[in-house]
Amino acid sequence: MKISVTINNKPAEFDVMPDEYLADSLRRYGYLSIRKGCDTGSCGLCTVWLDDKPILSCSVLSMRAMGKQITTIEGVKEEAKECAQYLVGEGAEQCGFCSPGLIMTILAMKRELVNPTEQDIVHYLNGNLCRCTGYVGQLRAVKKYLGVE
C-alpha cells in the first residue's frame, strides 16, 4: 500500500505493509538515523517528529503518517549539531547510539517549553534511555543548551 508523506520538507511516497511501523519504513527507505532499541516504545531511540510533535516511530503504524510531515534528525541538522556540542562538552555522548532520538526530544522540548525547570526537563526526557552516561552529564548539557541554570 502506498503512503504519501513529507520527510524533511521533501515529498515522498512509500510502499508499506498495513502492519508496518514507521521506524521500519523509514529505515528501509534510507533514514538510518532512526534506531530501534526496544520495539516497545520505552527507549526513545526511534524518536522523530510527526507534524512537529515528537513520537516514537516504533509504536506508530506507517499508515498513520499518511499526508503528514515527518522530521528526522537530518531535517534539523544545524540545530542537532549545536545540541550535540553541548552533549559532547559535558561528556554525555559516550557511544552515541541514543543521540539521534535524544537530540530530537531535546529540540522538541526547546520548541515546546518556556523556561523549563529541572523537573520539567527530567519529565520531558523520561522516555529516553541511555545505557552509557548515567544521565547527570546529559542533564547538565540540556540545561546549558536551553539556558537553564
C-alpha positions in Angstrom: 0.0 0.0 0.0 1.4 3.4 -0.9 1.5 6.4 1.5 2.4 9.9 0.7 4.3 11.9 3.3 6.7 14.8 3.5 10.0 14.0 5.0 12.4 16.8 6.0 10.4 19.1 3.8 10.5 16.9 0.7 7.6 14.9 -0.7 8.0 11.1 -0.5 6.0 8.1 -1.4 6.4 4.7 0.4 5.1 1.3 -0.2 4.2 -0.1 3.3 2.5 -3.1 4.7 -0.7 -2.4 6.7 1.1 -3.7 9.9 4.4 -1.9 9.3 5.7 0.5 11.8 7.1 3.9 10.8 10.6 3.2 12.2 10.9 0.2 9.9 9.6 2.1 6.9 11.9 5.0 7.4 15.0 2.7 7.8 14.0 0.7 4.8 13.9 3.9 2.7 17.3 5.1 3.9 16.7 7.1 7.0 19.3 5.3 9.0 19.4 7.7 11.9 16.2 6.1 13.1 17.2 3.4 15.5 15.4 0.8 17.4 16.3 -0.4 20.8 13.2 -1.9 22.4 10.2 -2.3 20.0 8.0 -1.4 23.0 8.1 2.4 22.9 10.1 2.7 26.0 13.7 3.7 24.9 13.3 6.8 22.7 15.8 5.8 20.1 13.3 5.9 17.3 12.1 9.5 18.1 11.1 11.5 15.1 8.6 14.4 14.7 5.2 13.8 13.2 3.7 17.2 12.4 6.3 18.8 14.7 5.5 16.6 17.7 7.9 14.0 19.0 6.7 10.5 18.5 8.1 7.0 19.0 8.2 5.7 15.4 8.5 2.1 16.6 5.0 2.5 18.0 3.2 4.3 15.2 2.0 2.4 12.1 3.3 3.9 8.9 -0.3 4.3 7.6 -0.9 6.9 10.4 1.7 9.1 8.8 -0.3 9.4 5.5 -0.3 13.1 4.4 1.8 14.2 7.4 5.1 15.9 7.8 7.9 13.7 9.3 11.1 15.3 10.5 14.2 13.2 11.2 17.5 14.4 12.7 18.7 15.0 9.1 15.9 17.6 8.7 17.2 19.7 11.7 20.9 19.1 11.0 22.2 22.5 12.2 20.2 22.6 15.4 21.2 19.0 16.1 24.9 19.8 15.6 24.6 22.7 18.1 22.8 20.5 20.6 25.3 17.7 20.2 28.1 20.0 21.0 26.6 20.6 24.4 26.3 16.8 25.0 30.0 16.4 23.9 31.1 19.3 26.2 29.6 17.5 29.2 30.9 14.1 28.3 27.3 12.9 27.7 27.6 11.4 24.2 29.6 8.2 25.1 28.7 5.6 22.4 26.2 7.9 20.7 23.7 5.2 19.9 20.9 7.1 21.7 21.9 10.5 20.5 19.6 10.9 17.5 16.5 10.1 19.5 17.7 12.1 22.5 18.5 15.2 20.4 15.2 15.1 18.6 13.5 15.1 22.0 15.7 17.9 23.3 14.9 20.0 20.2 11.2 19.4 20.6 11.4 20.4 24.3 13.2 23.6 23.3 10.4 24.5 21.0 7.6 23.5 23.4 8.7 24.5 26.9 9.3 28.1 28.0 11.7 28.5 31.0 11.6 24.8 32.0 12.6 23.8 35.5 15.0 20.9 36.1 11.9 18.8 37.0 10.3 19.7 33.6 13.4 18.7 31.7 13.7 15.4 33.6 10.0 14.7 33.0 10.2 15.5 29.2 13.3 13.3 28.8 11.8 10.4 30.8 11.3 8.1 27.8 14.9 8.4 26.5 17.1 5.6 27.8 20.9 5.7 27.7 23.0 2.8 28.7 26.3 4.7 29.0 26.1 8.1 30.6 24.1 7.9 33.9 22.1 11.0 32.8 23.9 13.5 35.0 26.0 14.8 32.1 23.0 14.8 29.8 21.0 16.9 32.3 23.9 19.4 32.6 24.2 19.6 28.8 20.4 20.0 28.3 20.3 22.8 30.9 23.1 24.6 29.3 21.7 24.2 25.8 18.3 25.5 27.0 19.9 28.3 29.0 18.5 27.0 32.3 20.9 27.2 35.2 
